[in-house]
Every structure is written in structure tokens, then in C-alpha cells.
């Protein structure tokens, strides 16, 4: 996952694993502090506050987190391979323990990147993580989570899907997001490993969106493609559901079963793509952002696009946006599963998304035909947003890294926050 200048500028960078303080971004907010933000340019935009939770330690290079199903406990990933186990306790995270995943490569964009719990986690304890094995190779691995034996958890690693680009020179555009859909299939987004042709080459999964069924035997290795994937029985990789991605970071699945993918651009645009059918070409490398030529006539345009211009509405709508031309698209979630609506209907029907470098939070909504009918600024979250999740108390919680590039000196400290109405 590499930010917009990675391919053209040969320097370390991280699409959304924002690591350095070179842009003047400091540590995370002080424990217990509340950061209030304006509601944006639109007078009808909802207004929110971001409450930082107290942590027992800094979170250097935090990349993802998720609540353990059916509990108030959560796991937080650090890029260097550590998984921190916490319990949500009011306005603080109470430490329960940690484990370390060995044998990964954590240079620049690489490391421990993403996680998802198996739909049957209560019965099987399966935890899936995305990580790098080298600068050329990344993939998804399954672990059996045992809070009574962290060493056993770490040692239980089994590969589910792994892909490499042997000629890759930089650890960028690796495996990105993973999430389970309601059908039980695992969705995985891979970057193109900085080789553009991979995104259009359906014989490998690089630059593609996968829909697979992880093997659940004793060894737990490998996967099977979903039965109705578009290339099953044809030339190409059976695991692919869509392709044409450059550097996908996070994905989310809405109530209609559509998959929203944030894809980090190169020079001009960031984009949010919506996959609502099998076999879609999402455009890269034929186009960046919306298609404007016949070369990309057979591709699908993103539903939301913003530019790298400092005068872009995404910048102007957020008075606290970071002063940078760097951009990193990410997708959070659709707020639709809460029993108690903590936000009084203001988030219903929309997908939460933002730009990790700008630090903003926005909401997008599509009508039944897939047309964009709402796109509003909500609030400012902070630099390097990693993930947004629904907590057991029906509040939204998020993780920031605190910076937006991997170059520079110093270690940024992430923050963990709760989103509330002002």
C-alpha cells in the first residue's frame, strides 16, 4: 500500500501504514482528551467529537484492530508482528497480553497489515491475518487464537493464500484488506506490487479482489474459490472476483452485499470502488480515477473520486485537514448493525470512508441503481487512520497511526478513539 508518489519517487512510503513524523505529525492525542471538529462546509452535515481512549503504552506502527466476536475484548496489530490483546474498559483499553508473529518482513509498507475473525470464531477460534513474508511476497494466514497460550497462537500459522512478484524491488502494494461476507466467503484485496501489468493480468491475484473459502481441515492450509467466481472453469485464477486495483487498503461490505474498496492513486486521484457484480475491471492501469479515454472503456468508474489538489473539496471541507498533497484512500464500514443507534440516524444508509493523510471522515450513500446520492464531510479523525470498527457498546471505534509516510525519522504513536455525537 503506497501513497500517491511511491512509483514515481524512489523513496520509502506506505500507502496507509503511515509511519513517520516527517510531515510534522506528532504523537497520538493525550489520554482521555477529546478532539472536537467542525461538521464541514455543508450546514446539514452531522457534527461529531472524537474521544481518545487511555492506553497502557504507545502504539508504534499500529496497522489494524478488531473486536473479538461476542466480547468486549479486541486485538490490535503492530507492524513489527506484535498482536496486543485488550479489553475495552470505559475510557481506556485494559491490557490482557500480547503475542508476536515471527518470520515476517516489516520494512516500509510491509509487516503485519490486517486481520479478520472467522464467522465461526466462537467454535473454531480462527483468526486470519494479512502480512508480508518478504519485499516480494505477501498473503493471508490463519491462526488459532488461544488467549491462554499466546505462543501456541503464534505457532499455529497456516497459509491461506500467498502471492509474490519476484521482480518487485520495493515492499509496496502488498496484500491489503480482508473481510468475511455474510455468505461466509473471505474477501481479500491484493496490490499490484508496483508492476502495473499485474492488475490487468487475471492469471495471478496481484491487483485483484479475491472471494475464497479457506480450508478448514486440521492443517488449515490453502483455499477453494467461491463456486460462482467469474473465472472458475476458464483461463485465469479461480480465486479472482474482480481486478484492476493498484494499492487497495481497506474494504467493507454493505447491506446489499456490495464490496467497497479504497484504492490508493498514483499522481492524480484517490478512489472508492464498489464491486456489485462478478468479473468487473476496476480500471488500473488503464486509468487512474474516472475513465476518460477509449483505452478504459470496458472498465468500471469509481463511485467516489478526489484529487491530490490542495483545493479539492475533500481538503476544503475539513478545516483540520493535514497540510499535505499526499493522499491515501480508505474505507471504514456501513453503520447498520447496531442495536442502539448512538448517532441518531445520522450515519444510517451510508458508507464511512476517508483519506488517511488528510485525516478526514466522510460518508457516501448510493441509491438502488448505484448512483451516488450523498457525499458529506463528517469530522476530523487524525493522521494515518487505520481502521474503523463497531464496538460491543454500539459506538464506533477507530485506530490512527499518527503519520502518513514511512520515510523520515522518529516513530509515530497511534491513538485509539471513540466517535460520539457532539
VEXDREN-2710 file (C-alpha; in Angstrom, 1 decimal):
% VEXDREN-2710
k/r/px/py/pz
1/UNK/0.0/0.0/0.0
2/UNK/1.8/3.0/-1.2
3/UNK/0.8/6.6/-1.2
4/UNK/0.4/8.6/-4.4
5/UNK/4.1/9.3/-5.1
6/UNK/5.5/5.9/-4.5
7/UNK/6.0/4.7/-8.0
8/UNK/7.4/7.9/-9.4
9/UNK/9.6/8.7/-6.4
10/UNK/12.1/6.0/-5.2
11/UNK/11.8/6.6/-1.5
12/UNK/10.2/4.6/1.3
13/UNK/6.5/5.1/1.7
14/UNK/3.4/3.4/2.9
15/UNK/0.0/3.6/1.4
16/UNK/-1.7/3.8/4.6
17/UNK/0.6/2.3/7.1
18/UNK/1.7/5.9/7.9
19/UNK/4.8/5.6/9.9
20/UNK/7.0/8.7/10.1
21/UNK/6.8/12.1/11.6
22/UNK/8.5/13.8/8.6
23/UNK/5.3/15.7/7.7
24/UNK/5.2/17.3/11.1
25/UNK/2.6/14.9/12.6
26/UNK/3.1/14.3/16.3
27/UNK/2.2/11.6/18.7
28/UNK/-1.4/10.5/19.3
29/UNK/-3.7/12.6/21.5
30/UNK/-3.2/12.6/25.2
31/UNK/-5.1/10.0/27.2
32/UNK/-8.7/10.9/27.8
33/UNK/-8.6/14.0/25.6
34/UNK/-11.5/15.0/23.4
35/UNK/-10.7/16.4/19.9
36/UNK/-13.7/18.3/18.6
37/UNK/-14.1/19.0/14.9
38/UNK/-16.3/21.2/12.7
39/UNK/-19.0/19.4/10.8
40/UNK/-17.8/20.5/7.4
41/UNK/-18.9/23.0/4.8
42/UNK/-22.5/21.7/4.5
43/UNK/-24.8/23.2/7.1
44/UNK/-26.7/20.0/7.2
45/UNK/-23.7/17.8/7.9
46/UNK/-23.8/16.0/11.2
47/UNK/-21.3/17.0/13.9
48/UNK/-19.2/14.6/15.9
49/UNK/-16.5/14.5/18.5
50/UNK/-13.5/12.1/18.7
51/UNK/-12.7/10.9/22.2
52/UNK/-9.2/9.4/22.7
53/UNK/-9.0/6.4/25.0
54/UNK/-6.3/5.9/27.5
55/UNK/-3.6/3.4/26.5
56/UNK/-1.0/1.5/28.6
57/UNK/1.7/2.2/26.1
58/UNK/2.4/4.0/22.8
59/UNK/1.2/2.2/19.7
60/UNK/4.2/2.4/17.3
61/UNK/3.2/1.5/13.7
62/UNK/-0.3/0.3/14.6
63/UNK/-2.0/-1.1/11.5
64/UNK/-5.4/-2.6/12.3
65/UNK/-7.6/-3.8/15.1
66/UNK/-10.9/-5.8/15.5
67/UNK/-13.1/-6.7/18.4
68/UNK/-13.2/-10.4/19.3
69/UNK/-16.7/-11.6/18.3
70/UNK/-19.2/-11.6/21.2
71/UNK/-16.9/-9.9/23.7
72/UNK/-15.6/-6.5/24.9
73/UNK/-12.0/-7.7/24.0
74/UNK/-10.0/-6.7/21.0
75/UNK/-6.8/-7.3/19.2
76/UNK/-4.5/-4.5/17.9
77/UNK/-1.9/-5.2/15.2
78/UNK/1.5/-3.6/15.2
79/UNK/3.5/-3.6/12.0
80/UNK/6.5/-5.3/13.6
81/UNK/4.5/-8.5/14.2
82/UNK/3.0/-7.9/17.6
83/UNK/-0.6/-8.5/18.4
84/UNK/-1.8/-6.7/21.5
85/UNK/-4.8/-8.1/23.4
86/UNK/-7.0/-5.6/25.2
87/UNK/-10.4/-5.3/27.0
88/UNK/-12.5/-2.2/26.4
89/UNK/-12.9/-0.6/29.8
90/UNK/-14.8/2.6/29.8
91/UNK/-12.4/5.3/28.5
92/UNK/-9.3/3.1/28.4
93/UNK/-8.0/-0.1/26.9
94/UNK/-7.1/-2.6/29.6
95/UNK/-4.1/-4.7/28.6
96/UNK/-4.5/-8.5/28.7
97/UNK/-1.4/-9.7/27.0
98/UNK/0.4/-9.9/23.6
99/UNK/1.9/-12.3/21.2
100/UNK/4.4/-11.9/18.3
101/UNK/4.2/-13.3/14.8
102/UNK/7.7/-14.3/13.8
103/UNK/9.2/-14.7/10.3
104/UNK/7.6/-11.7/8.7
105/UNK/9.1/-8.8/6.8
106/UNK/8.3/-5.4/8.2
107/UNK/10.3/-3.0/6.0
108/UNK/8.4/0.1/4.9
109/UNK/4.9/-0.8/3.8
110/UNK/5.4/-4.4/4.8
111/UNK/4.7/-6.1/8.1
112/UNK/1.6/-7.3/9.9
113/UNK/-1.2/-5.5/8.0
114/UNK/-4.8/-6.6/8.6
115/UNK/-7.0/-9.1/10.4
116/UNK/-10.4/-10.7/10.4
117/UNK/-12.1/-13.2/12.6
118/UNK/-13.8/-16.4/11.2
119/UNK/-17.6/-16.2/11.2
120/UNK/-17.5/-19.4/13.3
121/UNK/-14.8/-18.0/15.7
122/UNK/-16.8/-19.0/18.8
123/UNK/-16.4/-22.6/17.8
124/UNK/-13.0/-22.7/16.0
125/UNK/-11.0/-19.8/17.3
126/UNK/-9.8/-19.0/13.8
127/UNK/-8.0/-15.6/13.2
128/UNK/-6.9/-14.5/9.8
129/UNK/-4.1/-12.0/9.3
130/UNK/-2.5/-10.3/6.2
131/UNK/1.2/-10.0/6.3
132/UNK/4.4/-9.8/4.3
133/UNK/7.0/-12.7/4.1
134/UNK/9.4/-10.6/2.1
135/UNK/9.6/-7.5/0.0
136/UNK/8.2/-9.6/-2.9
137/UNK/5.7/-11.9/-1.1
138/UNK/2.6/-11.3/1.0
139/UNK/-0.6/-13.1/1.8
140/UNK/-3.2/-14.3/4.3
141/UNK/-2.5/-16.7/7.1
142/UNK/-4.7/-18.5/9.6
143/UNK/-4.0/-18.8/13.3
144/UNK/-5.9/-20.5/16.1
145/UNK/-6.3/-17.8/18.8
146/UNK/-5.8/-19.1/22.3
147/UNK/-5.8/-16.3/25.0
148/UNK/-4.4/-18.8/27.5
149/UNK/-1.4/-19.6/25.3
150/UNK/-0.1/-16.8/23.1
151/UNK/2.9/-18.9/22.0
152/UNK/0.5/-21.6/20.7
153/UNK/-1.4/-18.9/18.8
154/UNK/1.7/-17.6/17.1
155/UNK/2.9/-21.1/16.2
156/UNK/-0.4/-22.1/14.6
157/UNK/0.2/-20.1/11.4
158/UNK/-1.1/-21.8/8.2
159/UNK/-1.1/-20.2/4.8
160/UNK/-4.4/-19.5/3.1
161/UNK/-3.4/-17.5/0.0
162/UNK/0.1/-16.2/-0.8
163/UNK/1.3/-14.4/-3.9
164/UNK/4.6/-12.9/-4.9
165/UNK/6.1/-10.7/-7.6
166/UNK/9.7/-12.0/-8.0
167/UNK/10.9/-8.8/-9.7
168/UNK/9.5/-6.4/-7.2
169/UNK/12.2/-4.0/-5.9
170/UNK/10.1/-2.4/-3.1
171/UNK/7.8/-3.7/-0.4
172/UNK/4.8/-1.7/-1.6
173/UNK/1.3/-2.6/-2.8
174/UNK/1.0/-5.8/-0.8
175/UNK/-1.9/-7.7/0.5
176/UNK/-4.4/-5.2/1.9
177/UNK/-7.8/-5.7/3.4
178/UNK/-9.6/-8.9/4.3
179/UNK/-13.2/-9.3/5.5
180/UNK/-15.8/-12.0/5.7
181/UNK/-19.1/-11.5/3.9
182/UNK/-22.5/-12.7/5.1
183/UNK/-22.2/-15.8/2.9
184/UNK/-19.1/-16.9/4.8
185/UNK/-16.7/-16.2/2.0
186/UNK/-13.4/-14.4/2.7
187/UNK/-12.7/-11.3/0.6
188/UNK/-9.1/-10.3/0.1
189/UNK/-7.6/-7.4/-1.8
190/UNK/-4.1/-7.5/-3.2
191/UNK/-2.0/-4.7/-4.6
192/UNK/-0.1/-4.9/-7.9
193/UNK/3.4/-5.0/-6.2
194/UNK/4.2/-1.8/-8.3
195/UNK/4.0/-3.8/-11.5
196/UNK/1.0/-2.3/-13.3
197/UNK/0.5/-5.1/-15.7
198/UNK/-0.4/-7.5/-12.8
199/UNK/-3.6/-5.6/-12.2
200/UNK/-4.9/-6.5/-15.7
201/UNK/-3.4/-10.0/-15.7
202/UNK/-6.1/-12.4/-14.5
203/UNK/-3.6/-15.3/-14.3
204/UNK/-2.4/-14.1/-10.9
205/UNK/-4.2/-12.4/-7.9
206/UNK/-2.0/-9.3/-7.7
207/UNK/-4.1/-6.2/-8.2
208/UNK/-7.2/-8.3/-7.7
209/UNK/-10.2/-8.7/-5.3
210/UNK/-10.5/-12.4/-4.2
211/UNK/-13.5/-14.3/-2.9
212/UNK/-12.4/-17.6/-1.4
213/UNK/-13.3/-20.3/1.1
214/UNK/-10.4/-21.0/3.4
215/UNK/-9.7/-24.7/4.0
216/UNK/-10.9/-25.7/7.5
217/UNK/-9.1/-29.1/7.8
218/UNK/-6.6/-29.9/10.5
219/UNK/-3.7/-28.4/8.7
220/UNK/-5.8/-25.4/7.6
221/UNK/-3.7/-24.6/4.5
222/UNK/-4.9/-23.3/1.2
223/UNK/-8.3/-22.3/0.0
224/UNK/-11.0/-23.0/-2.6
225/UNK/-12.5/-20.4/-4.9
226/UNK/-16.2/-19.5/-4.4
227/UNK/-18.2/-21.7/-6.7
228/UNK/-19.5/-18.9/-8.9
229/UNK/-16.4/-16.8/-9.2
230/UNK/-16.2/-15.4/-12.8
231/UNK/-13.0/-17.3/-13.9
232/UNK/-13.9/-20.8/-12.5
233/UNK/-13.5/-23.2/-15.4
234/UNK/-11.9/-20.6/-17.5
235/UNK/-8.4/-19.2/-18.1
236/UNK/-7.3/-17.2/-15.2
237/UNK/-7.1/-17.5/-11.4
238/UNK/-10.2/-19.0/-10.0
239/UNK/-10.0/-17.0/-6.8
240/UNK/-10.5/-13.7/-8.6
241/UNK/-13.8/-11.9/-8.3
242/UNK/-12.7/-8.5/-9.8
243/UNK/-9.4/-6.9/-10.8
244/UNK/-7.8/-3.6/-11.9
245/UNK/-6.7/-2.5/-8.4
246/UNK/-3.4/-0.6/-7.7
247/UNK/-3.0/-0.4/-4.0
248/UNK/-6.2/-1.3/-2.1
249/UNK/-6.1/-0.6/1.6
250/UNK/-9.4/-1.3/3.4
251/UNK/-12.6/-2.8/2.1
252/UNK/-16.1/-3.1/3.6
253/UNK/-19.3/-4.9/2.7
254/UNK/-22.6/-3.1/2.8
255/UNK/-26.1/-4.3/3.5
256/UNK/-26.7/-5.1/-0.2
257/UNK/-23.6/-7.3/-0.3
258/UNK/-21.6/-4.7/-2.4
259/UNK/-17.9/-4.6/-1.7
260/UNK/-16.4/-1.1/-1.3
261/UNK/-12.7/-0.9/-1.8
262/UNK/-10.4/2.1/-1.2
263/UNK/-7.7/2.2/-3.8
264/UNK/-4.6/4.5/-3.4
265/UNK/-3.9/6.5/-6.5
266/UNK/-0.6/7.5/-8.2
267/UNK/-0.4/11.1/-9.3
268/UNK/-3.9/12.5/-9.6
269/UNK/-6.8/10.7/-7.9
270/UNK/-7.9/8.6/-4.9
271/UNK/-10.9/6.4/-5.4
272/UNK/-13.5/4.3/-3.8
273/UNK/-14.7/1.5/-5.9
274/UNK/-17.9/-0.5/-5.5
275/UNK/-18.0/-4.1/-6.7
276/UNK/-21.6/-5.3/-7.1
277/UNK/-21.1/-8.0/-9.7
278/UNK/-18.5/-10.6/-10.7
279/UNK/-15.8/-10.0/-13.3
280/UNK/-15.5/-6.2/-13.0
281/UNK/-12.4/-4.5/-14.2
282/UNK/-11.9/-1.5/-11.8
283/UNK/-9.6/0.3/-14.2
284/UNK/-6.0/0.2/-13.2
285/UNK/-3.7/0.6/-15.0
286/UNK/-5.8/1.7/-18.0
287/UNK/-7.0/4.7/-15.9
288/UNK/-6.5/6.4/-12.6
289/UNK/-9.7/7.8/-11.3
290/UNK/-12.6/8.1/-13.8
291/UNK/-12.1/6.8/-17.3
292/UNK/-11.7/9.5/-19.9
293/UNK/-10.5/7.6/-23.0
294/UNK/-11.4/4.6/-25.1
295/UNK/-8.5/2.7/-23.6
296/UNK/-10.5/2.2/-20.4
297/UNK/-14.0/2.0/-22.0
298/UNK/-14.6/-1.6/-20.6
299/UNK/-13.7/-0.7/-17.0
300/UNK/-15.9/0.5/-14.1
301/UNK/-15.5/4.0/-12.8
302/UNK/-15.1/4.5/-9.0
303/UNK/-18.2/5.9/-7.2
304/UNK/-16.2/8.5/-5.3
305/UNK/-13.1/10.3/-6.5
306/UNK/-11.0/13.1/-5.1
307/UNK/-7.9/14.7/-6.4
308/UNK/-4.5/15.5/-5.0
309/UNK/-5.1/19.2/-5.4
310/UNK/-4.8/21.3/-2.3
311/UNK/-8.1/23.0/-3.3
312/UNK/-10.0/19.7/-3.6
313/UNK/-13.4/19.8/-1.7
314/UNK/-12.2/17.0/0.5
315/UNK/-9.5/19.3/1.7
316/UNK/-11.6/22.5/1.9
317/UNK/-14.4/20.7/3.7
318/UNK/-12.2/19.8/6.6
319/UNK/-10.6/22.8/8.4
320/UNK/-8.2/20.4/10.2
321/UNK/-7.0/18.5/7.2
322/UNK/-3.3/17.9/7.2
323/UNK/-1.2/20.3/5.1
324/UNK/0.0/17.8/2.6
325/UNK/-0.6/16.8/-1.1
326/UNK/-0.2/13.1/-0.1
327/UNK/-3.4/11.0/-0.3
328/UNK/-4.4/7.6/0.9
329/UNK/-8.0/6.3/0.4
330/UNK/-9.5/4.0/3.0
331/UNK/-13.0/2.5/3.6
332/UNK/-14.4/2.0/7.1
333/UNK/-17.8/0.4/7.4
334/UNK/-21.6/0.9/6.9
335/UNK/-23.2/1.7/10.3
336/UNK/-26.1/-0.7/10.1
337/UNK/-25.7/-3.5/12.7
338/UNK/-26.1/-1.6/15.9
339/UNK/-28.9/-2.4/18.3
340/UNK/-28.7/1.0/19.9
341/UNK/-28.1/3.8/17.4
342/UNK/-25.6/6.0/19.1
343/UNK/-25.7/8.5/16.2
344/UNK/-29.5/9.2/16.0
345/UNK/-29.9/8.1/12.4
346/UNK/-27.2/10.4/11.0
347/UNK/-25.0/7.6/9.8
348/UNK/-27.7/5.2/8.5
349/UNK/-27.6/4.1/4.9
350/UNK/-24.1/5.4/4.2
351/UNK/-20.5/4.0/3.9
352/UNK/-17.9/5.7/6.1
353/UNK/-14.6/6.5/4.4
354/UNK/-11.8/9.0/4.3
355/UNK/-8.2/9.8/3.4
356/UNK/-5.6/8.8/5.9
357/UNK/-3.2/11.6/5.0
358/UNK/-5.9/14.3/5.3
359/UNK/-7.3/12.7/8.4
360/UNK/-10.9/13.2/7.5
361/UNK/-14.1/11.1/7.9
362/UNK/-16.8/11.3/5.2
363/UNK/-20.0/9.4/4.4
364/UNK/-21.1/8.2/1.0
365/UNK/-24.5/6.8/0.0
366/UNK/-25.7/5.1/-3.2
367/UNK/-29.3/4.7/-4.3
368/UNK/-30.7/1.4/-5.6
369/UNK/-29.2/1.9/-9.0
370/UNK/-25.7/2.5/-7.6
371/UNK/-25.7/6.3/-8.2
372/UNK/-24.0/8.5/-5.6
373/UNK/-26.7/10.5/-3.7
374/UNK/-24.8/11.6/-0.6
375/UNK/-21.1/12.5/0.0
376/UNK/-20.5/14.6/3.1
377/UNK/-17.7/15.6/5.4
378/UNK/-18.4/14.4/9.0
379/UNK/-15.4/15.2/11.2
380/UNK/-11.6/15.0/11.5
381/UNK/-10.1/11.8/12.9
382/UNK/-6.3/12.4/12.7
383/UNK/-3.4/11.5/10.5
384/UNK/-3.0/7.9/9.4
385/UNK/-6.4/6.4/10.1
386/UNK/-6.0/2.6/10.1
387/UNK/-9.5/1.1/10.7
388/UNK/-13.0/1.9/12.0
389/UNK/-15.0/-0.8/13.8
390/UNK/-18.3/-1.2/15.6
391/UNK/-17.8/-1.8/19.3
392/UNK/-19.8/-4.0/21.6
393/UNK/-21.5/-0.9/23.0
394/UNK/-22.6/0.2/19.5
395/UNK/-20.2/3.1/19.4
396/UNK/-17.7/3.3/16.5
397/UNK/-14.1/2.9/17.5
398/UNK/-11.0/3.7/15.4
399/UNK/-7.3/3.5/15.2
400/UNK/-4.8/6.0/13.9
401/UNK/-1.1/5.7/13.3
402/UNK/-0.3/9.3/13.7
403/UNK/1.6/10.0/10.4
404/UNK/1.3/9.3/6.7
405/UNK/4.7/8.2/5.2
406/UNK/7.3/5.6/6.0
407/UNK/10.3/7.9/5.3
408/UNK/11.8/10.3/7.9
409/UNK/13.0/9.9/11.4
410/UNK/11.1/9.1/14.6
411/UNK/8.3/6.7/15.4
412/UNK/4.7/7.9/15.3
413/UNK/2.4/6.9/18.1
414/UNK/-1.0/5.9/17.2
415/UNK/-4.2/6.7/19.1
416/UNK/-7.4/4.7/19.8
417/UNK/-10.6/6.7/19.7
418/UNK/-14.4/6.6/20.1
419/UNK/-16.7/8.5/17.8
420/UNK/-19.5/10.3/19.6
421/UNK/-22.1/13.0/18.8
422/UNK/-21.2/16.5/19.9
END
